[in-house]
């Protein structure tokens, strides 16, 4: 029987409790979940790819059947290369859905053998985004309920929390 592998892609800049919610639930659905940290030179990120890899691996240490890796290029091509049957995406709101639906259709056109599966973020985290976390931290707000403790520490070290 083929192993059900999914790729959960994103910038994870920073990793949020909303991301962790999708990861913890996704690992229950798939035999293996690859957290694909996208390298996008056009995106101005707070943390480098290496830092995002380190943080995500540390936070997910001990979570079975999860792998954290960086990738460049099209997500669907990375998923195909890794033997994935699906791309897992989290949805928070209607605004997410429109963009994600377009991406899912493009990915299906490029690689019809890989499904895109949407998982609704738990209502506890539906308002959390990496961008919101960065803004709250920049203005001295408390982000401890929005991100893992390691992210709070790392953002404070960058004077954003």
C-alpha positions as CSV (number, residue, x, y, z in Angstrom):
1,X,0.0,0.0,0.0
2,X,1.3,3.4,-1.0
3,X,2.1,5.7,1.9
4,X,-0.2,8.8,2.1
5,X,2.3,11.7,2.1
6,X,1.2,15.3,2.1
7,X,3.1,18.6,1.8
8,X,2.0,21.5,3.9
9,X,3.8,24.5,2.2
10,X,4.2,28.0,3.5
11,X,6.6,30.7,4.4
12,X,6.0,30.1,8.2
13,X,7.5,33.5,8.9
14,X,6.9,33.2,11.8
15,X,5.4,29.8,12.6
16,X,2.1,30.4,14.4
17,X,-0.3,28.4,16.6
18,X,-2.6,28.4,13.6
19,X,0.0,26.6,11.6
20,X,0.6,24.1,14.5
21,X,-3.2,23.5,14.6
22,X,-3.2,22.4,10.9
23,X,0.0,20.4,11.3
24,X,-1.3,18.5,14.4
25,X,-4.5,17.7,12.6
26,X,-2.9,17.0,9.3
27,X,-0.6,14.4,10.7
28,X,-3.6,12.5,11.9
29,X,-4.9,12.3,8.3
30,X,-1.7,11.4,6.5
31,X,1.0,8.8,7.0
32,X,3.6,11.5,6.7
33,X,3.4,15.3,6.6
34,X,6.2,17.3,5.0
35,X,6.3,20.9,6.2
36,X,7.7,22.6,3.1
37,X,9.2,26.0,4.0
38,X,9.2,28.0,0.8
39,X,12.3,29.9,-0.2
40,X,11.1,33.0,-2.1
41,X,13.8,35.6,-2.7
42,X,11.2,38.2,-3.7
43,X,9.5,38.0,-0.2
44,X,11.0,40.1,2.5
45,X,11.1,37.8,5.5
46,X,11.8,38.4,9.2
47,X,13.6,35.1,9.6
48,X,16.0,33.5,7.1
49,X,15.1,30.1,5.7
50,X,17.7,28.5,8.0
51,X,16.1,30.2,11.0
52,X,12.6,29.1,10.0
53,X,13.8,25.5,9.5
54,X,15.5,25.5,12.9
55,X,12.5,27.0,14.7
56,X,10.0,24.7,13.0
57,X,12.1,21.6,13.7
58,X,12.6,22.6,17.3
59,X,8.9,23.2,17.9
60,X,7.9,20.0,16.2
61,X,10.5,17.8,17.8
62,X,8.8,14.7,19.0
63,X,5.8,15.0,16.7
64,X,5.8,11.7,14.8
65,X,5.6,11.4,11.0
66,X,6.5,15.1,10.4
67,X,9.5,16.2,8.3
68,X,10.6,19.8,7.9
69,X,12.4,20.8,4.7
70,X,12.9,23.9,2.6
71,X,12.1,24.0,-1.1
72,X,12.2,26.4,-4.1
73,X,10.0,26.6,-7.1
74,X,6.5,25.3,-7.6
75,X,4.9,23.6,-4.7
76,X,3.2,21.0,-6.9
77,X,6.5,20.0,-8.5
78,X,8.1,19.7,-5.0
79,X,5.1,17.6,-3.8
80,X,5.5,15.3,-6.9
81,X,9.3,15.0,-6.3
82,X,8.6,14.0,-2.7
83,X,6.1,11.3,-3.6
84,X,3.1,13.2,-2.1
85,X,-0.5,12.5,-2.9
86,X,-1.7,15.8,-1.6
87,X,-0.9,19.4,-0.8
88,X,-2.5,20.4,2.5
89,X,-3.6,24.0,2.9
90,X,-5.2,25.8,5.9
91,X,-8.1,28.2,5.4
92,X,-9.0,30.9,7.9
93,X,-11.6,33.0,6.0
94,X,-13.4,33.5,2.7
95,X,-10.5,35.7,1.5
96,X,-8.1,32.8,1.8
97,X,-10.5,30.5,-0.1
98,X,-10.5,32.6,-3.3
99,X,-6.7,32.6,-3.6
100,X,-6.4,29.0,-2.5
101,X,-9.0,27.8,-5.0
102,X,-7.1,29.5,-7.8
103,X,-3.8,27.9,-6.7
104,X,-5.5,24.5,-6.3
105,X,-6.9,24.7,-9.9
106,X,-3.5,25.7,-11.3
107,X,-1.8,22.9,-9.4
108,X,-4.4,20.4,-10.7
109,X,-3.8,21.6,-14.3
110,X,0.0,21.2,-13.9
111,X,-0.1,17.8,-12.0
112,X,-3.5,16.1,-11.9
113,X,-2.3,13.3,-9.7
114,X,-1.8,15.5,-6.7
115,X,-4.9,16.7,-4.8
116,X,-5.1,19.9,-2.8
117,X,-7.0,19.4,0.5
118,X,-8.2,22.3,2.6
119,X,-8.5,22.2,6.3
120,X,-10.3,24.8,8.2
121,X,-8.2,26.4,11.0
122,X,-9.8,25.9,14.4
123,X,-11.9,28.9,15.4
124,X,-9.4,29.6,18.2
125,X,-6.8,30.6,15.6
126,X,-8.9,31.7,12.6
127,X,-7.7,35.3,13.0
128,X,-4.0,34.5,13.4
129,X,-1.7,35.2,10.5
130,X,2.1,35.6,10.4
131,X,1.6,39.1,9.1
132,X,-0.7,40.0,12.1
133,X,1.8,38.5,14.5
134,X,4.6,40.6,13.1
135,X,2.5,43.8,13.4
136,X,1.4,43.1,16.9
137,X,5.0,42.3,18.0
138,X,6.3,45.4,16.2
139,X,4.1,47.6,18.3
140,X,4.9,45.8,21.6
141,X,1.8,43.7,21.8
142,X,1.6,40.4,23.5
143,X,2.0,37.5,21.0
144,X,2.4,34.7,23.5
145,X,-1.1,33.2,22.7
146,X,-0.5,33.4,19.0
147,X,2.9,31.7,18.5
148,X,4.9,29.0,20.3
149,X,7.2,30.2,23.1
150,X,10.4,29.7,20.9
151,X,9.0,32.1,18.4
152,X,8.2,34.7,21.1
153,X,11.9,34.4,22.2
154,X,13.3,34.6,18.6
155,X,11.1,37.6,17.8
156,X,12.2,39.3,21.0
157,X,15.8,38.7,20.0
158,X,15.0,40.6,16.8
159,X,13.3,43.3,18.9
160,X,9.9,42.4,17.7
161,X,8.1,41.1,20.8
